[in-house]
Each structure stands twice: as C-alpha cells, then as structure tokens.
Amino acid sequence: MNKETILDYATRTPENTNRNVLSSMLDSFLSSSGSGATDAPKRNVNFYDYDGTRVESYTAEEFLTLNKMPQNPTHEGLTAQGWNWTLEEAQDYVSKYGILEVGQMYITDDGKTRIYIELLEENFPSYETQRLGICVNGKVEIDWGEEGAKEIVSSSSLDALIHKSHSYSSPGKYIITIEVLSGSFVFYYSSPFNHTTSIKEVYLGKSVDLNASIFSGCNELTTVTIPNTVTNFGGGSIFQYCSSLRGITIPNSVNNIGYNGFTGCCNLEYISFPPNLLAINSQSFMSCYLLKTLTVPEKVTDMGSYNFADCYSLTNIVIPEGVTMLTNGAFTGCKNIRNIVIPYSVTTITNAAFKDCINLRKIIIPDKVTTIDNSAFQGCENLYFVKLSKSLTKLGAGVFNGCGRLTSVVVPELVTEIGNKAFYNCPDVTKYTFLPTTPPTLGTDVFCDINQEINRACEFYVPAESVDAYKTADGWKDYANIIRAIKE
C-alpha cells in the first residue's frame, strides 16, 4: 500500500468513498510511514525549517525562560527572514496554551523565483511542453532553464492572464527562474502546475503572489518556501493534493487561508500558522493524515467546516479563546484525539464537529454553548465522560449516538429539545438526570436501546415536582416506570 493508492481512494467523491475501508488503508500507511529526516526531539515548542525538519524544541518551561529566539538556519541560495512568530508573541501564546509550532521564513537570495522540475524519460515527449500562467503588472523575465530559452513578459494589469510555454529538447532536471524586472506578478490558477507531477521544489522570490489552485495536484512537490511578502493565501486549493509535501510555514504576512488549501496533503507532518492569522476556511487541512499538532492563533474565530476532518494522527490541538463556533465536521474522523479543550468563547457546536473521534475520552462543554447540533459526537465510542453547558437549550439529533462507554448523563435545566436518536446506542448509560422542570420535547428513538421488556438497569431522574409531568408527557410516558425523583 502506498500513498498514491490511498490518495486516489481518498479523493473520490464523498458518496463513493467508504470511510471504513479508507481508515483501514490509513492504519497500514501510518504504521509504516516515516520522514527519514533527522529531527530534534519533539517537545512542547518546536521550530521547523522549510523542509519540515525540526531544528529546535523546548519544553514550555524552558521556552518561557529564553531571552531570544533560536538562531536562523542557513541555506545556500536562500535568505532567512526570521521565524514567523516573535519571541514576545510566542512566549505569550505558550504561557496560555503550553504548545506552539514555529516556522522559518525564507526568500531567495537573488530575489528570483525558482521552480525545480524533472521530466522523466518514460513520460517524454508527452510532457515535453511546460506551460506557465501569470498575471504581470510590470515586466518579468522567464528563464526556462535551457540554453537560449529566455523571454520577457510585460503587462500593466494583474487581471490580464498571460500564457507562456516551452518545449524541452530532452528529459532531465531543469530550473525555471522568474525575475521581476519591474512591478510584480501573480501565479494564476490556470497555470500548468495544476495536476502535474514534474514540479519538485519551489522557492519564491520577491514581488510575487499566489492565486487559487496554483500548485493543486503537484504530488511530487516536496519543498516550498514562501517569503513574508506574500499576502494572498485566500484563493482556494493552493496546495490541494500535494501528497509529498512534508511541512509548510505560513509567513506572518498572510491573514487568511483559503478553502481546500492543503486538502489531501497526506504526508504533511507540520504546519506553522502566523500569529496574525484571522481565518482558516473550509476543508483547508482535511485528510492531512500525518499532521499531529495544531496550534491555532488567537485571532482566528471560526475553525471552518471540515477543516481538519480525517486528520487521523492529530493528537495535540489548541483551539484558542476567541473561537465562537466549531463548525460542521471540523474534527470529524480524527480518530487519535483523546482529549480536547473547548474554549469558553464557543457558543455553538455544529453538525458532526467531533463525529467518529473514536478515541475521544472526555469532553467538557463550556457554559456559553447554547446548542449542540446533529451528530456532533456521534460514533465517539470511547467517550466516557461528558459535562454539558449550563446554558444549553438544544441537543441535536444523534448528538451522542453510538457513544457506547457513557455511563451517566446530566441534561441541564434550560434544555427544551432533545433530537431524534440523541442517545441511541448508548447501552452502558445506567442513569440519566434531567434538570428541566418542564419535560423537553423528545424526538424519535432518543433512548431506543432501553428495552423495558428485559428490564435494563437504567433510570431517569427528574426534579421531584416534575415527576408526574414527565410520566405523562409525549415520548416520556414510554419510560414512566423508570422515572424517579432526583434524590436530595
């Protein structure tokens, strides 16, 4: 089993994908995967080079005593621009959350953008022609890496797409360089980088920005450096399905990561977000199977739908104070998450936010949360402890369906609605305590596994003054013989 086979399976349309089969494939893949690089031991605070190598690491206590950041790595052909967090920013974050991932930023030493490609003999001449799509406001020179293959491109608008191409004379390794002679340029989304296997490394230079899908499908791309002059990460799918990419540092000039930005980067082991990041849009890191740690900056308020879905290796997560909503499927299928702290700022947990997090052990819902939507914790089969918010008014359909290790549940007093199958397939619950004085509206099959015919040891406890109301209310009266008054 190799990553290409898994990636092909994982990228089928959702309706055609069997997630149980995919999970089995990934178990085998994860157990045999390794980066092969020599890294510093992983601790609480980790510093990464552009290729994903961990160059320094500290415990939180050690890091908080530092009076300067680690020395910048050096590489021929690159100029280090510093870490994407300052010491003050990093120590403030670590003092609150205890962990952080920090990355080094680079620009090419001559300011030229360099693209390393390899044209294999078995694919030649089918892929002899390489195309480039750019928008230029000014003048750039493209050197295709073959003798005599240079050309000047000029334009006065970043909205005007210019296609350029070059047919290579033979297979081999080439370096395409783009030099900005005046103004700036943008890689356009229809460039040939989309779905090509020839791109190996990319080192961005000066006066360049990125557009949507620019490197999407470059499944042999292993290395990218992004200088702190790049601002546009908002376009979607920039690095989607770059399955050989091991690590990425988002520079501190970026405040928005577009939808599907890194979806399907199945070898991505680390990501360093900058402290001024404001938004991570939907599905940005879905199916990043080797990603283990997430340290989300404090200015992010929305985690984005399915942003980290099926990140099977994810174990360490910081959701910062300031996030107000955990959106649809944010962590669905993250099967190695054991514990997670939901910040007090969260008010809503939406559909399937933690669905199928099969190793999640306990969860405390902060007291500002008013709604937990459908299937939010469905399939969390090892979840044994839940503390619900005092402000909670609604439990959605299937919210704890299949949480087989739960043994007791306390439903807060403001809850007015419990959806269909909310506690379906929770066979180990022996005690439900309902604090509302007015019986909440019940959906269908909420407690379907309670079979009174076999006299399962399960009891409902309600306020003493409400016992009769519960015993006669629609839905509740089916359980009249196990409804008891809460004991003083």
Legacy VTK file of the C-alpha trace (Angstrom):
# vtk DataFile Version 3.0
C-alpha trace
ASCII
DATASET POLYDATA
POINTS 488 float
0.000 0.000 0.000
1.463 3.375 -0.991
0.373 6.958 -0.565
-0.687 7.252 -4.216
-3.167 4.385 -3.827
-4.566 5.930 -0.669
-4.736 9.399 -2.190
-6.611 8.091 -5.234
-9.140 6.415 -2.965
-9.459 9.361 -0.592
-10.100 11.905 -3.319
-13.107 10.198 -4.797
-16.417 11.931 -4.347
-17.773 11.547 -0.794
-20.755 9.488 -1.867
-18.419 6.918 -3.439
-15.924 6.757 -0.587
-16.161 4.031 2.043
-14.580 5.659 5.094
-14.192 2.336 6.919
-12.066 0.992 4.066
-10.111 4.248 3.917
-9.475 4.102 7.661
-8.086 0.560 7.336
-5.814 1.653 4.488
-4.550 4.556 6.568
-3.821 2.367 9.598
-1.382 0.387 7.483
0.089 3.515 5.910
0.592 5.379 9.193
2.305 2.433 10.858
4.900 2.262 8.087
5.394 5.966 7.342
8.412 7.995 8.371
10.018 11.136 7.135
13.561 9.829 7.089
14.867 13.216 8.241
16.925 13.744 11.393
14.822 15.894 13.695
15.301 17.369 17.131
13.115 15.541 19.686
9.553 16.813 19.642
8.589 18.760 22.755
6.017 21.434 23.579
7.529 24.233 21.492
9.010 23.229 18.145
10.926 25.186 15.498
10.870 23.945 11.896
12.940 24.577 8.803
11.388 24.971 5.351
11.596 21.233 4.570
9.766 20.187 7.733
12.899 19.325 9.697
12.502 20.144 13.385
15.651 22.132 14.214
14.963 23.119 17.842
12.490 22.067 20.521
11.799 23.062 24.114
9.510 22.238 26.964
7.105 25.064 27.711
9.032 25.886 30.873
12.350 26.049 29.021
10.956 28.231 26.273
9.463 30.779 28.649
12.953 31.454 30.079
14.550 32.280 26.693
15.654 35.855 26.021
15.997 35.379 22.254
14.690 33.105 19.541
16.820 30.226 18.214
19.369 31.075 15.534
18.017 31.191 11.989
19.058 28.210 9.837
21.194 28.992 6.795
20.947 27.551 3.290
22.778 28.320 0.072
20.583 30.339 -2.272
18.155 31.418 0.453
17.992 34.378 2.792
16.368 33.701 6.163
13.689 36.259 7.038
13.273 35.113 10.619
10.728 32.989 12.453
7.064 33.643 11.758
6.497 34.454 15.471
8.430 36.983 17.526
9.739 35.940 20.924
7.151 38.106 22.684
4.262 36.698 20.621
5.438 33.117 21.049
6.012 33.328 24.799
2.609 34.932 25.324
0.937 32.070 23.407
2.915 29.344 25.168
2.154 30.870 28.581
-1.565 30.385 27.824
-1.680 27.144 25.871
1.569 25.314 26.585
2.467 24.348 22.995
3.400 26.066 19.720
4.709 25.232 16.237
7.036 27.909 14.776
8.486 28.018 11.244
11.310 29.816 9.450
10.552 32.152 6.538
12.818 32.487 3.501
13.215 34.452 0.277
15.644 33.582 -2.488
18.960 35.390 -2.112
18.759 36.973 -5.577
15.022 37.691 -5.411
14.259 35.354 -8.323
11.525 32.732 -8.060
12.961 29.267 -8.766
10.933 26.229 -9.800
12.708 22.873 -9.942
11.188 20.385 -12.378
12.076 16.901 -13.592
10.950 15.492 -16.934
11.207 11.713 -16.816
12.270 9.739 -19.852
9.252 7.438 -19.662
6.940 10.459 -19.877
8.834 12.115 -22.712
7.805 13.559 -25.135
4.233 13.549 -23.777
5.178 16.118 -21.152
7.946 17.920 -23.010
5.970 21.174 -23.014
5.697 23.103 -19.768
3.251 25.977 -19.558
3.130 28.941 -17.246
0.158 31.163 -16.442
0.944 34.527 -14.861
-0.500 37.986 -14.447
2.055 40.802 -14.623
1.942 44.421 -13.608
5.312 45.500 -14.924
7.994 43.356 -16.533
9.412 39.879 -15.736
11.978 37.635 -17.363
11.332 33.892 -17.613
14.336 31.602 -17.966
13.156 28.080 -18.783
16.489 26.506 -17.795
17.636 25.572 -21.303
20.226 27.453 -23.319
18.681 30.320 -25.216
15.244 29.793 -23.627
14.579 33.195 -22.102
11.773 35.655 -22.715
10.456 38.948 -21.405
6.804 39.304 -20.376
5.275 42.699 -19.751
1.772 43.900 -18.929
0.082 46.671 -16.985
-2.624 44.655 -15.198
-2.704 41.859 -12.661
-6.130 40.978 -14.064
-4.789 40.011 -17.517
-3.783 36.346 -17.795
-0.722 35.596 -19.914
0.076 32.042 -21.013
3.662 31.106 -21.783
5.083 27.701 -22.692
8.346 25.982 -23.555
9.052 22.614 -25.200
12.136 20.949 -23.761
14.594 19.165 -26.015
15.208 16.180 -23.762
14.263 14.613 -20.418
16.138 15.780 -17.348
16.155 18.203 -14.447
15.614 21.890 -15.080
15.306 25.083 -13.050
12.784 27.657 -14.217
13.584 31.118 -12.883
11.353 34.171 -12.931
12.979 37.533 -12.304
10.910 40.631 -11.651
12.486 43.485 -13.581
9.803 45.950 -12.513
6.444 45.800 -10.738
5.114 42.419 -9.619
3.410 39.242 -10.830
0.907 36.646 -9.668
0.871 32.935 -10.444
-2.529 32.393 -11.995
-4.765 29.432 -11.142
-4.869 28.071 -14.699
-1.097 27.621 -14.748
0.317 24.196 -15.692
1.300 23.478 -12.101
-2.262 22.255 -11.695
-2.207 18.425 -11.669
1.401 17.994 -12.793
3.985 15.587 -11.400
7.056 17.403 -12.769
7.297 20.103 -10.072
9.739 19.090 -7.311
10.689 22.249 -5.403
9.525 25.873 -5.378
11.407 28.812 -3.852
9.504 32.075 -4.143
11.340 35.351 -4.677
10.373 38.992 -4.493
7.219 40.716 -5.786
5.223 37.529 -6.296
1.822 36.451 -5.019
-0.328 33.330 -5.326
-3.739 32.599 -6.783
-6.199 29.760 -6.287
-5.187 26.171 -7.192
-1.712 27.240 -8.285
0.043 24.081 -7.008
-3.009 21.831 -6.742
-2.225 18.250 -7.697
1.575 18.643 -7.666
2.001 15.295 -5.991
5.809 15.250 -6.321
6.248 18.684 -4.770
8.349 18.217 -1.625
9.595 21.704 -0.780
8.117 25.204 -0.785
9.457 28.418 0.708
7.105 31.395 0.975
8.544 34.822 1.823
6.881 37.281 4.162
5.942 39.483 1.208
3.289 37.015 0.012
-0.156 38.097 1.180
-2.622 36.119 -0.925
-3.474 32.739 0.528
-7.210 33.366 0.337
-7.708 31.674 -3.027
-8.863 28.074 -2.705
-6.925 24.835 -3.190
-3.443 26.394 -3.398
-1.645 23.214 -2.259
-4.508 20.725 -2.537
-3.323 17.110 -3.022
0.379 17.944 -2.772
0.875 14.494 -1.329
4.678 14.676 -0.969
4.765 17.963 0.930
6.083 17.348 4.443
5.843 20.758 6.099
4.781 24.316 5.464
5.417 27.638 7.183
2.748 30.262 6.590
4.531 33.645 6.668
3.409 36.396 9.000
2.236 38.475 6.021
-0.732 36.118 5.488
-4.002 36.516 7.412
-6.326 34.151 5.528
-6.029 30.548 4.305
-8.467 29.747 1.504
-10.798 26.762 1.301
-9.220 23.366 0.485
-5.810 24.997 0.894
-3.988 21.797 1.919
-6.680 19.138 1.494
-5.195 15.718 0.785
-1.603 16.606 1.736
-1.267 13.130 3.184
2.418 13.465 4.141
2.122 16.874 5.774
3.568 16.481 9.278
3.706 20.068 10.438
2.043 23.402 9.777
3.044 26.671 11.403
0.381 29.362 11.389
1.439 33.001 11.907
0.137 34.895 14.952
-1.879 37.406 12.917
-3.893 34.781 11.015
-7.601 35.685 11.036
-9.343 32.852 9.166
-8.886 29.214 8.177
-11.531 28.482 5.576
-13.445 25.260 4.990
-11.646 21.949 4.396
-8.230 23.606 4.476
-6.470 20.625 6.090
-8.909 17.777 5.517
-7.208 14.383 5.099
-3.755 15.516 6.225
-3.164 12.073 7.655
0.226 12.631 9.328
-0.491 16.007 10.919
-0.145 15.591 14.680
-0.207 19.079 16.219
-2.340 22.168 15.621
-1.630 25.476 17.303
-4.276 27.848 16.006
-3.563 31.574 16.560
-5.742 33.612 18.893
-7.172 35.917 16.218
-8.947 33.030 14.466
-12.642 32.989 15.415
-14.055 30.340 13.063
-12.494 26.898 12.606
-14.200 26.329 9.232
-16.335 23.392 8.075
-14.476 20.060 7.824
-11.212 21.951 8.256
-9.365 19.130 9.994
-11.657 16.218 9.132
-9.923 12.851 8.840
-6.603 14.078 10.213
-6.027 10.624 11.640
-2.770 11.354 13.506
-3.943 14.552 15.178
-3.406 14.382 18.942
-2.400 17.874 20.126
-4.812 20.719 19.396
-5.110 24.282 20.600
-8.473 25.900 19.918
-7.830 29.418 21.197
-10.076 31.695 23.186
-11.918 33.816 20.671
-13.276 30.949 18.575
-17.051 31.204 18.860
-18.209 28.308 16.723
-16.977 24.791 15.990
-18.439 24.393 12.527
-19.707 21.388 10.596
-17.365 18.415 10.709
-14.415 20.475 11.985
-12.717 17.426 13.560
-14.848 14.576 12.257
-12.911 11.343 11.871
-9.872 12.486 13.889
-9.550 9.099 15.456
-6.464 9.735 17.613
-7.803 12.735 19.536
-8.134 11.648 23.170
-8.825 14.947 24.933
-9.644 18.393 23.666
-10.253 21.670 25.462
-13.117 23.696 24.030
-12.570 27.367 24.899
-15.068 29.321 26.949
-15.745 31.649 23.998
-17.514 28.910 21.990
-21.299 29.292 21.836
-22.255 26.688 19.215
-21.039 23.230 18.299
-22.437 22.397 14.892
-23.186 19.232 12.933
-20.693 16.360 13.197
-17.994 18.573 14.758
-16.378 15.591 16.525
-18.176 12.736 14.795
-16.255 9.427 14.785
-13.459 10.674 17.033
-13.286 7.126 18.290
-10.595 7.704 20.925
-12.037 10.856 22.454
-12.320 10.088 26.182
-13.977 13.069 27.823
-15.459 16.401 26.887
-16.441 19.469 28.877
-18.823 21.796 27.077
-18.231 25.396 28.242
-21.153 27.268 29.740
-21.670 29.715 26.842
-22.685 26.906 24.484
-26.432 27.020 23.825
-26.712 24.475 21.015
-25.042 21.195 20.164
-26.170 20.270 16.672
-26.832 16.969 14.956
-24.299 14.135 15.305
-21.744 16.397 16.994
-20.279 13.477 18.990
-21.831 10.557 17.130
-19.643 7.475 16.998
-17.266 8.589 19.773
-17.278 5.043 21.015
-14.750 5.548 23.841
-16.264 8.745 25.226
-16.975 8.007 28.885
-17.444 11.460 30.433
-19.500 14.433 29.268
-20.246 17.649 31.123
-22.851 19.731 29.314
-23.173 23.520 29.325
-25.476 25.172 31.847
-26.729 27.422 29.031
-27.609 24.541 26.721
-31.110 24.694 25.217
-30.948 22.067 22.475
-29.390 18.659 21.900
-29.480 17.851 18.179
-30.385 14.581 16.508
-27.877 11.782 17.045
-25.647 14.024 19.116
-24.298 11.151 21.257
-25.477 8.265 19.089
-23.069 5.347 19.423
-21.177 6.625 22.468
-21.033 3.154 23.941
-18.926 3.889 27.026
-21.060 6.661 28.504
-22.433 5.559 31.872
-24.318 8.642 33.050
-25.640 11.875 31.569
-26.856 15.103 33.182
-29.097 17.227 30.954
-29.055 20.918 32.064
-32.194 22.734 33.189
-32.553 25.065 30.173
-32.797 22.275 27.605
-36.127 22.358 25.771
-35.443 19.933 22.919
-33.706 16.579 22.549
-33.448 15.404 18.937
-34.007 12.047 17.265
-31.631 9.300 18.399
-29.692 11.724 20.602
-28.669 8.863 22.924
-29.301 5.981 20.558
-26.890 3.060 21.028
-25.609 4.179 24.418
-26.073 0.811 26.133
-23.892 1.497 29.196
-25.807 4.532 30.447
-27.494 3.496 33.672
-28.515 6.935 34.870
-29.940 9.959 33.085
-30.548 13.089 35.154
-32.858 15.675 33.584
-32.815 19.055 35.339
-35.518 20.902 33.306
-38.719 21.303 35.314
-40.700 21.177 32.059
-40.100 17.969 30.097
-38.112 18.757 26.940
-39.609 17.857 23.604
-38.343 14.408 22.609
-37.596 13.248 19.075
-37.992 9.636 17.978
-35.827 6.757 19.210
-33.928 9.042 21.594
-33.269 6.185 24.035
-34.013 3.361 21.621
-31.672 0.877 23.268
-33.565 0.961 26.568
-35.661 -2.195 26.407
-38.013 -2.306 29.340
-39.023 -5.832 28.443
-35.639 -7.101 29.607
-35.623 -4.613 32.483
-32.291 -2.999 31.628
-30.776 -1.262 34.645
-31.396 2.332 33.597
-33.210 5.081 35.488
-34.353 8.611 34.660
-34.050 11.175 37.466
-36.079 14.401 37.204
-36.996 17.250 39.612
-39.331 15.958 42.319
-42.053 18.472 41.457
-41.972 17.352 37.802
-42.202 13.579 38.155
-45.865 13.426 37.150
-45.318 15.844 34.249
-42.540 13.654 32.841
-44.520 10.448 33.307
-47.431 11.806 31.259
-45.563 13.842 28.605
-45.398 12.664 24.995
-42.411 10.416 24.499
-41.541 10.403 28.185
-44.534 8.345 29.220
-42.988 5.351 27.443
-40.417 5.350 30.241
-42.808 6.095 33.111
-41.772 3.060 35.126
-38.097 4.157 35.327
-38.691 7.875 36.051
-37.632 8.791 39.580
-37.372 11.983 41.656
-33.891 13.430 41.985
-32.557 12.492 45.379
-31.742 15.365 47.698
LINES 1 489
488 0 1 2 3 4 5 6 7 8 9 10 11 12 13 14 15 16 17 18 19 20 21 22 23 24 25 26 27 28 29 30 31 32 33 34 35 36 37 38 39 40 41 42 43 44 45 46 47 48 49 50 51 52 53 54 55 56 57 58 59 60 61 62 63 64 65 66 67 68 69 70 71 72 73 74 75 76 77 78 79 80 81 82 83 84 85 86 87 88 89 90 91 92 93 94 95 96 97 98 99 100 101 102 103 104 105 106 107 108 109 110 111 112 113 114 115 116 117 118 119 120 121 122 123 124 125 126 127 128 129 130 131 132 133 134 135 136 137 138 139 140 141 142 143 144 145 146 147 148 149 150 151 152 153 154 155 156 157 158 159 160 161 162 163 164 165 166 167 168 169 170 171 172 173 174 175 176 177 178 179 180 181 182 183 184 185 186 187 188 189 190 191 192 193 194 195 196 197 198 199 200 201 202 203 204 205 206 207 208 209 210 211 212 213 214 215 216 217 218 219 220 221 222 223 224 225 226 227 228 229 230 231 232 233 234 235 236 237 238 239 240 241 242 243 244 245 246 247 248 249 250 251 252 253 254 255 256 257 258 259 260 261 262 263 264 265 266 267 268 269 270 271 272 273 274 275 276 277 278 279 280 281 282 283 284 285 286 287 288 289 290 291 292 293 294 295 296 297 298 299 300 301 302 303 304 305 306 307 308 309 310 311 312 313 314 315 316 317 318 319 320 321 322 323 324 325 326 327 328 329 330 331 332 333 334 335 336 337 338 339 340 341 342 343 344 345 346 347 348 349 350 351 352 353 354 355 356 357 358 359 360 361 362 363 364 365 366 367 368 369 370 371 372 373 374 375 376 377 378 379 380 381 382 383 384 385 386 387 388 389 390 391 392 393 394 395 396 397 398 399 400 401 402 403 404 405 406 407 408 409 410 411 412 413 414 415 416 417 418 419 420 421 422 423 424 425 426 427 428 429 430 431 432 433 434 435 436 437 438 439 440 441 442 443 444 445 446 447 448 449 450 451 452 453 454 455 456 457 458 459 460 461 462 463 464 465 466 467 468 469 470 471 472 473 474 475 476 477 478 479 480 481 482 483 484 485 486 487
